[in-house]
Amino acid sequence: RDTYPSDVGTVTYWSLWTSLAGLWSPASPRRQEAVTVSWSQPAHLHWGVDARLNGGIWSPPPAEYWPAGSTLYSDGVAIESPLAGPDAQGRYTLTIGPFNQTAVQEVNFTFHNLNGTWSSPDQVIPISP
């Protein structure tokens, strides 16, 4: 439940946040494993790495991890990589990693849907040694 002041009093609405955990595989990846991310609609994976190491600020992933078709986003702290699909189940997917060259401790991401909307909240995939 979220409450916000407004010019007509206080507005309260109920929001349902769906964790995106389970939309990547493996669920707890290690550095030597590639990670496949899937989504329900055409989108770009808007992603960076290691925000917790940088005061909550994402960093673009090292260049060796950029999938084909990736571009630096205008904010300079993330890249956008196109999802492929749909597959037979109607899912759109992208495989990133393995993260076994330059060290990466976490992947930070959200989906930037092709209709201009964004998924929420931002997600974190911890990468184990």
KEVEXGU-511248 format. One record per residue: residue number from 0; residue in three letters; chain; x negated, z, y of N, C-alpha, C, O in turn. Coordinates in Angstrom, 1 decimal. Layout:
KEVEXGU-511248
(r NUM, "ALA", "A", (X, Z, Y), (X, Z, Y), (X, Z, Y), (X, Z, Y))
...
END
This chain:
KEVEXGU-511248
(r 0, "ARG", "A", (-0.9, 0.0, -1.2), (0.0, 0.0, 0.0), (-0.9, 0.0, 1.2), (-1.8, 0.8, 1.3))
(r 1, "ASP", "A", (-0.6, -0.9, 2.2), (-1.4, -1.0, 3.4), (-0.4, -0.8, 4.6), (0.7, -1.3, 4.6))
(r 2, "THR", "A", (-0.9, 0.0, 5.6), (-0.1, 0.3, 6.8), (-0.8, -0.2, 8.0), (-2.0, 0.1, 8.2))
(r 3, "TYR", "A", (-0.1, -0.9, 8.9), (-0.7, -1.4, 10.1), (0.2, -1.1, 11.3), (1.4, -1.2, 11.1))
(r 4, "PRO", "A", (-0.3, -0.7, 12.4), (0.5, -0.6, 13.6), (0.9, -2.0, 14.1), (0.2, -2.9, 14.0))
(r 5, "SER", "A", (2.1, -2.0, 14.7), (2.5, -3.3, 15.3), (3.3, -3.0, 16.6), (3.5, -1.8, 16.9))
(r 6, "ASP", "A", (3.7, -4.0, 17.3), (4.5, -3.8, 18.5), (5.9, -3.3, 18.2), (6.6, -3.0, 19.2))
(r 7, "VAL", "A", (6.3, -3.3, 17.0), (7.7, -2.8, 16.6), (7.6, -1.5, 15.8), (8.6, -1.1, 15.2))
(r 8, "GLY", "A", (6.4, -0.8, 15.8), (6.3, 0.4, 15.0), (5.2, 0.2, 14.0), (4.3, -0.6, 14.2))
(r 9, "THR", "A", (5.3, 0.8, 12.9), (4.3, 0.7, 11.8), (4.9, -0.2, 10.7), (6.0, 0.0, 10.3))
(r 10, "VAL", "A", (4.1, -1.1, 10.3), (4.5, -2.1, 9.3), (3.8, -1.7, 8.0), (2.5, -1.5, 8.0))
(r 11, "THR", "A", (4.5, -1.5, 6.9), (3.9, -1.1, 5.7), (4.3, -2.2, 4.7), (5.4, -2.7, 4.6))
(r 12, "TYR", "A", (3.3, -2.7, 3.9), (3.5, -3.7, 2.9), (2.7, -3.3, 1.7), (1.7, -2.6, 1.8))
(r 13, "TRP", "A", (3.2, -3.8, 0.6), (2.5, -3.5, -0.7), (1.7, -4.7, -1.0), (2.2, -5.9, -1.0))
(r 14, "SER", "A", (0.4, -4.5, -1.3), (-0.4, -5.7, -1.7), (-0.9, -5.5, -3.1), (-1.2, -4.3, -3.5))
(r 15, "LEU", "A", (-1.0, -6.5, -3.9), (-1.4, -6.5, -5.2), (-2.8, -7.2, -5.3), (-2.8, -8.4, -5.1))
(r 16, "TRP", "A", (-3.8, -6.5, -5.6), (-5.1, -7.1, -5.7), (-5.4, -7.3, -7.2), (-5.4, -6.3, -7.9))
(r 17, "THR", "A", (-5.7, -8.5, -7.6), (-6.0, -8.8, -9.0), (-7.5, -8.9, -9.1), (-8.1, -9.8, -8.5))
(r 18, "SER", "A", (-8.1, -8.1, -9.9), (-9.5, -8.2, -10.1), (-9.8, -9.5, -10.8), (-9.1, -9.9, -11.7))
(r 19, "LEU", "A", (-10.8, -10.1, -10.4), (-11.2, -11.4, -11.0), (-12.1, -11.2, -12.2), (-12.5, -12.1, -12.9))
(r 20, "ALA", "A", (-12.4, -9.9, -12.5), (-13.2, -9.6, -13.7), (-12.5, -10.2, -14.9), (-11.2, -10.1, -15.0))
(r 21, "GLY", "A", (-13.2, -10.9, -15.8), (-12.5, -11.6, -16.9), (-12.5, -13.0, -16.6), (-12.2, -13.8, -17.5))
(r 22, "LEU", "A", (-12.7, -13.5, -15.4), (-12.7, -14.9, -15.1), (-14.1, -15.4, -15.1), (-14.4, -16.6, -14.7))
(r 23, "TRP", "A", (-15.1, -14.6, -15.5), (-16.4, -15.1, -15.8), (-16.8, -14.7, -17.2), (-16.4, -13.7, -17.7))
(r 24, "SER", "A", (-17.7, -15.5, -17.7), (-18.2, -15.2, -19.1), (-19.7, -15.6, -19.1), (-20.1, -16.6, -18.6))
(r 25, "PRO", "A", (-20.5, -14.7, -19.8), (-20.1, -13.4, -20.4), (-19.7, -12.4, -19.3), (-20.1, -12.5, -18.2))
(r 26, "ALA", "A", (-19.0, -11.4, -19.8), (-18.5, -10.4, -18.9), (-19.6, -9.5, -18.2), (-19.5, -9.1, -17.1))
(r 27, "SER", "A", (-20.7, -9.3, -19.0), (-21.8, -8.5, -18.5), (-23.1, -9.4, -18.7), (-23.9, -9.1, -19.7))
(r 28, "PRO", "A", (-23.3, -10.4, -17.9), (-24.5, -11.3, -18.2), (-25.8, -10.6, -18.0), (-26.0, -9.7, -17.2))
(r 29, "ARG", "A", (-26.8, -11.2, -18.7), (-28.2, -10.8, -18.6), (-28.9, -12.0, -17.9), (-28.3, -13.1, -17.8))
(r 30, "ARG", "A", (-30.1, -11.7, -17.4), (-30.8, -12.8, -16.7), (-31.0, -14.1, -17.4), (-30.9, -15.1, -16.8))
(r 31, "GLN", "A", (-31.1, -14.0, -18.7), (-31.4, -15.3, -19.5), (-30.1, -16.0, -19.9), (-30.2, -17.0, -20.5))
(r 32, "GLU", "A", (-28.9, -15.5, -19.4), (-27.6, -16.1, -19.8), (-27.0, -16.9, -18.6), (-27.0, -16.4, -17.5))
(r 33, "ALA", "A", (-26.5, -18.0, -18.9), (-25.7, -18.7, -17.8), (-24.4, -18.0, -17.8), (-23.9, -17.5, -18.7))
(r 34, "VAL", "A", (-23.7, -18.1, -16.6), (-22.4, -17.5, -16.3), (-21.4, -18.6, -16.0), (-21.7, -19.5, -15.1))
(r 35, "THR", "A", (-20.3, -18.7, -16.7), (-19.3, -19.6, -16.4), (-18.1, -18.9, -15.7), (-17.6, -17.9, -16.2))
(r 36, "VAL", "A", (-17.8, -19.4, -14.5), (-16.8, -18.9, -13.7), (-15.6, -19.8, -13.8), (-15.8, -21.0, -13.7))
(r 37, "SER", "A", (-14.4, -19.3, -13.9), (-13.2, -20.2, -14.0), (-12.1, -19.7, -13.0), (-12.1, -18.5, -12.6))
(r 38, "TRP", "A", (-11.3, -20.7, -12.6), (-10.3, -20.4, -11.6), (-9.1, -21.2, -11.9), (-9.1, -22.2, -12.6))
(r 39, "SER", "A", (-7.9, -20.9, -11.3), (-6.7, -21.5, -11.6), (-6.3, -22.7, -10.7), (-5.3, -23.4, -11.0))
(r 40, "GLN", "A", (-7.1, -23.1, -9.7), (-6.8, -24.2, -8.9), (-8.1, -24.9, -8.4), (-9.2, -24.3, -8.5))
(r 41, "PRO", "A", (-8.0, -26.1, -7.8), (-9.2, -26.8, -7.3), (-9.8, -25.9, -6.2), (-9.1, -25.5, -5.3))
(r 42, "ALA", "A", (-11.1, -25.7, -6.3), (-11.8, -24.9, -5.3), (-13.3, -25.1, -5.3), (-13.8, -25.8, -6.2))
(r 43, "HIS", "A", (-13.9, -24.4, -4.4), (-15.4, -24.3, -4.4), (-15.7, -22.8, -4.7), (-15.0, -21.9, -4.2))
(r 44, "LEU", "A", (-16.8, -22.6, -5.4), (-17.3, -21.2, -5.6), (-18.1, -21.0, -4.3), (-19.1, -21.6, -4.1))
(r 45, "HIS", "A", (-17.6, -20.0, -3.5), (-18.3, -19.6, -2.3), (-19.2, -18.4, -2.7), (-18.6, -17.3, -3.0))
(r 46, "TRP", "A", (-20.5, -18.6, -2.8), (-21.3, -17.5, -3.4), (-22.7, -17.3, -2.8), (-23.3, -18.2, -2.2))
(r 47, "GLY", "A", (-23.1, -16.1, -2.9), (-24.4, -15.7, -2.5), (-24.9, -14.7, -3.5), (-24.3, -14.5, -4.6))
(r 48, "VAL", "A", (-26.0, -14.0, -3.2), (-26.6, -13.1, -4.1), (-27.1, -11.8, -3.4), (-27.4, -11.8, -2.2))
(r 49, "ASP", "A", (-27.2, -10.7, -4.2), (-27.8, -9.5, -3.8), (-27.4, -8.8, -2.5), (-28.2, -8.3, -1.7))
(r 50, "ALA", "A", (-26.1, -8.8, -2.2), (-25.6, -8.2, -1.0), (-26.0, -6.7, -1.0), (-26.3, -6.1, 0.1))
(r 51, "ARG", "A", (-25.9, -6.0, -2.1), (-26.2, -4.6, -2.1), (-27.6, -4.3, -1.8), (-27.9, -3.2, -1.3))
(r 52, "LEU", "A", (-28.5, -5.2, -2.0), (-29.9, -5.0, -1.6), (-30.2, -5.3, -0.1), (-31.2, -5.0, 0.4))
(r 53, "ASN", "A", (-29.2, -5.9, 0.5), (-29.4, -6.4, 1.9), (-28.3, -5.8, 2.8), (-27.9, -6.5, 3.7))
(r 54, "GLY", "A", (-28.0, -4.6, 2.6), (-27.0, -3.9, 3.5), (-25.6, -4.5, 3.5), (-24.9, -4.4, 4.5))
(r 55, "GLY", "A", (-25.2, -5.1, 2.4), (-23.9, -5.7, 2.3), (-23.8, -7.1, 2.7), (-22.8, -7.8, 2.7))
(r 56, "ILE", "A", (-25.0, -7.7, 3.2), (-25.0, -9.1, 3.6), (-25.5, -10.0, 2.5), (-26.5, -9.7, 1.9))
(r 57, "TRP", "A", (-24.7, -11.0, 2.2), (-25.0, -11.9, 1.1), (-26.3, -12.7, 1.6), (-26.5, -12.9, 2.8))
(r 58, "SER", "A", (-27.0, -13.2, 0.6), (-28.1, -14.2, 0.8), (-27.8, -15.4, 0.0), (-27.2, -15.3, -1.1))
(r 59, "PRO", "A", (-28.1, -16.6, 0.5), (-27.9, -17.8, -0.4), (-28.8, -17.7, -1.6), (-29.9, -17.1, -1.6))
(r 60, "PRO", "A", (-28.3, -18.1, -2.7), (-29.1, -18.1, -4.0), (-30.4, -18.9, -3.8), (-30.4, -19.9, -3.1))
(r 61, "PRO", "A", (-31.4, -18.5, -4.5), (-32.6, -19.3, -4.5), (-32.3, -20.8, -4.9), (-31.4, -21.0, -5.7))
(r 62, "ALA", "A", (-33.0, -21.7, -4.3), (-32.7, -23.1, -4.5), (-32.6, -23.6, -6.0), (-31.9, -24.5, -6.3))
(r 63, "GLU", "A", (-33.4, -23.0, -6.8), (-33.4, -23.4, -8.3), (-32.1, -23.1, -9.0), (-31.9, -23.6, -10.1))
(r 64, "TYR", "A", (-31.2, -22.3, -8.3), (-30.0, -21.9, -9.0), (-28.8, -22.7, -8.4), (-27.6, -22.5, -8.8))
(r 65, "TRP", "A", (-29.0, -23.6, -7.4), (-27.9, -24.3, -6.8), (-27.4, -25.4, -7.8), (-28.2, -26.3, -8.2))
(r 66, "PRO", "A", (-26.2, -25.3, -8.2), (-25.6, -26.4, -9.0), (-25.5, -27.7, -8.2), (-25.5, -27.7, -7.0))
(r 67, "ALA", "A", (-25.5, -28.8, -8.9), (-25.3, -30.1, -8.3), (-24.1, -30.1, -7.4), (-23.0, -29.6, -7.7))
(r 68, "GLY", "A", (-24.2, -30.7, -6.2), (-23.1, -30.8, -5.3), (-22.9, -29.6, -4.3), (-22.0, -29.6, -3.5))
(r 69, "SER", "A", (-23.8, -28.6, -4.5), (-23.7, -27.4, -3.6), (-24.2, -27.7, -2.2), (-25.1, -28.5, -2.0))
(r 70, "THR", "A", (-23.6, -27.0, -1.3), (-24.0, -27.1, 0.1), (-24.1, -25.7, 0.8), (-23.3, -24.8, 0.4))
(r 71, "LEU", "A", (-25.0, -25.6, 1.7), (-25.1, -24.3, 2.5), (-23.8, -24.2, 3.3), (-23.5, -25.1, 4.1))
(r 72, "TYR", "A", (-23.1, -23.1, 3.3), (-21.9, -22.8, 4.1), (-22.4, -22.6, 5.5), (-23.5, -22.2, 5.8))
(r 73, "SER", "A", (-21.5, -22.8, 6.5), (-21.8, -22.8, 7.9), (-22.3, -21.4, 8.4), (-23.0, -21.3, 9.4))
(r 74, "ASP", "A", (-22.0, -20.3, 7.6), (-22.4, -19.0, 8.0), (-23.9, -18.7, 7.6), (-24.5, -17.7, 8.1))
(r 75, "GLY", "A", (-24.4, -19.6, 6.8), (-25.8, -19.5, 6.4), (-26.1, -18.4, 5.4), (-27.3, -18.2, 5.0))
(r 76, "VAL", "A", (-25.1, -17.7, 4.9), (-25.4, -16.6, 4.0), (-24.8, -16.9, 2.6), (-25.0, -16.1, 1.6))
(r 77, "ALA", "A", (-24.2, -18.1, 2.4), (-23.6, -18.4, 1.1), (-23.7, -19.9, 1.0), (-23.9, -20.7, 1.9))
(r 78, "ILE", "A", (-23.5, -20.3, -0.3), (-23.4, -21.8, -0.6), (-22.0, -22.0, -1.2), (-21.3, -21.1, -1.6))
(r 79, "GLU", "A", (-21.6, -23.2, -1.2), (-20.3, -23.6, -1.8), (-20.6, -24.6, -2.9), (-21.3, -25.7, -2.6))
(r 80, "SER", "A", (-20.2, -24.4, -4.1), (-20.4, -25.2, -5.3), (-19.1, -25.7, -5.8), (-18.2, -24.8, -6.1))
(r 81, "PRO", "A", (-18.9, -27.0, -6.0), (-17.6, -27.4, -6.5), (-17.3, -27.0, -7.9), (-18.2, -27.1, -8.8))
(r 82, "LEU", "A", (-16.0, -26.7, -8.2), (-15.6, -26.4, -9.6), (-15.2, -27.7, -10.2), (-14.7, -28.6, -9.5))
(r 83, "ALA", "A", (-15.4, -27.9, -11.5), (-15.0, -29.1, -12.2), (-13.7, -28.8, -12.9), (-13.4, -27.6, -13.2))
(r 84, "GLY", "A", (-12.9, -29.8, -13.1), (-11.6, -29.6, -13.8), (-10.5, -30.4, -13.2), (-10.7, -31.3, -12.4))
(r 85, "PRO", "A", (-9.3, -30.2, -13.8), (-9.0, -29.1, -14.7), (-9.4, -29.4, -16.2), (-9.5, -30.6, -16.6))
(r 86, "ASP", "A", (-9.6, -28.4, -17.0), (-9.9, -28.5, -18.4), (-8.5, -28.6, -19.1), (-7.5, -28.6, -18.5))
(r 87, "ALA", "A", (-8.5, -28.5, -20.4), (-7.3, -28.6, -21.2), (-6.3, -27.5, -21.0), (-5.1, -27.6, -21.2))
(r 88, "GLN", "A", (-6.9, -26.3, -20.5), (-6.0, -25.2, -20.2), (-5.6, -25.1, -18.7), (-5.0, -24.1, -18.2))
(r 89, "GLY", "A", (-6.0, -26.2, -18.0), (-5.7, -26.2, -16.5), (-6.6, -25.4, -15.7), (-6.3, -25.1, -14.5))
(r 90, "ARG", "A", (-7.7, -25.0, -16.2), (-8.7, -24.1, -15.4), (-9.8, -25.0, -14.8), (-10.1, -26.1, -15.3))
(r 91, "TYR", "A", (-10.3, -24.5, -13.7), (-11.4, -25.2, -13.0), (-12.7, -24.3, -13.2), (-12.6, -23.1, -13.0))
(r 92, "THR", "A", (-13.8, -24.9, -13.6), (-14.9, -24.1, -14.0), (-16.2, -24.5, -13.3), (-16.4, -25.7, -12.8))
(r 93, "LEU", "A", (-17.2, -23.6, -13.3), (-18.6, -23.9, -12.9), (-19.5, -23.0, -13.6), (-19.2, -21.8, -13.8))
(r 94, "THR", "A", (-20.6, -23.5, -14.1), (-21.6, -22.7, -14.8), (-22.8, -22.5, -13.8), (-23.3, -23.5, -13.3))
(r 95, "ILE", "A", (-23.2, -21.3, -13.6), (-24.4, -20.9, -12.8), (-25.4, -20.2, -13.6), (-25.0, -19.5, -14.6))
(r 96, "GLY", "A", (-26.6, -20.2, -13.2), (-27.7, -19.5, -13.9), (-28.2, -20.4, -15.1), (-27.8, -21.6, -15.1))
(r 97, "PRO", "A", (-29.0, -19.8, -16.0), (-29.4, -18.4, -16.0), (-30.3, -18.1, -14.8), (-30.9, -18.9, -14.2))
(r 98, "PHE", "A", (-30.4, -16.8, -14.6), (-31.1, -16.3, -13.4), (-32.4, -15.7, -13.9), (-32.8, -14.5, -13.5))
(r 99, "ASN", "A", (-33.2, -16.5, -14.6), (-34.4, -16.0, -15.2), (-35.7, -16.5, -14.5), (-36.8, -16.4, -15.1))
(r 100, "GLN", "A", (-35.6, -17.1, -13.3), (-36.7, -17.5, -12.5), (-36.9, -16.5, -11.4), (-37.5, -15.4, -11.6))
(r 101, "THR", "A", (-36.4, -16.8, -10.2), (-36.5, -15.8, -9.1), (-35.4, -14.7, -9.4), (-34.3, -15.0, -9.9))
(r 102, "ALA", "A", (-35.8, -13.4, -9.3), (-35.0, -12.3, -9.6), (-33.7, -12.3, -8.8), (-33.7, -12.5, -7.6))
(r 103, "VAL", "A", (-32.6, -12.1, -9.5), (-31.3, -11.9, -8.9), (-30.6, -10.7, -9.6), (-30.6, -10.7, -10.8))
(r 104, "GLN", "A", (-30.2, -9.8, -8.8), (-29.5, -8.6, -9.4), (-28.0, -8.7, -9.4), (-27.4, -8.0, -10.2))
(r 105, "GLU", "A", (-27.4, -9.5, -8.5), (-26.0, -9.6, -8.6), (-25.6, -10.9, -7.9), (-26.3, -11.5, -7.0))
(r 106, "VAL", "A", (-24.5, -11.5, -8.3), (-23.9, -12.6, -7.7), (-22.6, -12.2, -7.0), (-21.8, -11.5, -7.5))
(r 107, "ASN", "A", (-22.5, -12.5, -5.7), (-21.4, -12.2, -4.9), (-20.6, -13.4, -4.6), (-21.1, -14.5, -4.3))
(r 108, "PHE", "A", (-19.2, -13.4, -4.8), (-18.5, -14.6, -4.7), (-17.0, -14.4, -4.3), (-16.5, -13.3, -4.5))
(r 109, "THR", "A", (-16.4, -15.5, -3.9), (-15.0, -15.6, -3.7), (-14.7, -17.1, -4.0), (-15.7, -17.9, -4.0))
(r 110, "PHE", "A", (-13.5, -17.5, -4.1), (-13.1, -18.9, -4.2), (-12.6, -19.4, -2.9), (-11.7, -18.8, -2.3))
(r 111, "HIS", "A", (-13.1, -20.5, -2.5), (-12.6, -21.2, -1.3), (-11.7, -22.4, -1.8), (-12.3, -23.5, -2.2))
(r 112, "ASN", "A", (-10.4, -22.2, -1.9), (-9.5, -23.2, -2.5), (-9.5, -24.4, -1.6), (-9.6, -24.4, -0.4))
(r 113, "LEU", "A", (-9.3, -25.6, -2.3), (-9.3, -26.8, -1.5), (-8.1, -26.9, -0.6), (-8.1, -27.8, 0.3))
(r 114, "ASN", "A", (-7.1, -26.1, -0.7), (-6.0, -26.1, 0.2), (-6.3, -25.2, 1.5), (-5.4, -25.1, 2.3))
(r 115, "GLY", "A", (-7.5, -24.7, 1.6), (-8.0, -24.0, 2.7), (-7.8, -22.5, 2.6), (-8.3, -21.8, 3.5))
(r 116, "THR", "A", (-7.2, -22.0, 1.6), (-7.1, -20.5, 1.4), (-8.3, -20.0, 0.6), (-9.1, -20.7, 0.1))
(r 117, "TRP", "A", (-8.4, -18.6, 0.6), (-9.5, -17.9, 0.0), (-8.9, -16.9, -1.0), (-7.9, -16.4, -0.8))
(r 118, "SER", "A", (-9.6, -16.7, -2.1), (-9.3, -15.6, -3.0), (-9.7, -14.3, -2.4), (-10.6, -14.3, -1.5))
(r 119, "SER", "A", (-9.2, -13.2, -2.8), (-9.5, -11.9, -2.3), (-9.2, -10.9, -3.3), (-8.3, -11.0, -4.1))
(r 120, "PRO", "A", (-10.0, -9.8, -3.4), (-11.2, -9.5, -2.6), (-12.4, -10.2, -3.2), (-12.4, -10.8, -4.2))
(r 121, "ASP", "A", (-13.6, -10.1, -2.4), (-14.8, -10.6, -2.9), (-15.2, -9.9, -4.2), (-14.8, -8.8, -4.4))
(r 122, "GLN", "A", (-15.9, -10.6, -5.1), (-16.3, -10.1, -6.4), (-17.8, -10.0, -6.5), (-18.5, -10.7, -5.8))
(r 123, "VAL", "A", (-18.2, -9.2, -7.5), (-19.6, -9.0, -7.8), (-19.8, -9.1, -9.3), (-19.1, -8.4, -10.0))
(r 124, "ILE", "A", (-20.8, -9.9, -9.6), (-21.2, -10.0, -11.1), (-22.6, -9.4, -11.2), (-23.5, -10.0, -10.7))
(r 125, "PRO", "A", (-22.7, -8.2, -11.7), (-24.1, -7.7, -11.9), (-24.8, -8.5, -13.0), (-24.3, -8.9, -14.0))
(r 126, "ILE", "A", (-26.1, -8.7, -12.7), (-26.9, -9.5, -13.6), (-27.9, -8.5, -14.2), (-28.8, -7.9, -13.4))
(r 127, "SER", "A", (-27.9, -8.2, -15.5), (-28.7, -7.2, -16.1), (-30.1, -7.9, -16.5), (-30.2, -9.1, -16.7))
(r 128, "PRO", "A", (-31.1, -7.1, -16.5), (-32.5, -7.6, -16.9), (-32.4, -8.2, -18.3), (-33.5, -8.7, -18.8))
END
